[in-house]
């Protein structure tokens, strides 16, 4: 399976909505592909932060700044590769 396919299916993978064989193929790919592992981790973090934001009424400015900082750092690392 190619990286593009992994990216397209990552949400279904995280939600365990894929056929067992496809799920296993993605799991094997993720074990070997650093690029896709980073993508998976980024999606997981985004989902986590999204869920956390909805738990509180107002997001502190410092928290928003931290999230943007993390995104910038990851973008710069990716851009530098």
Beta strands, then each sheet from edge to edge (+ up, - down):
end
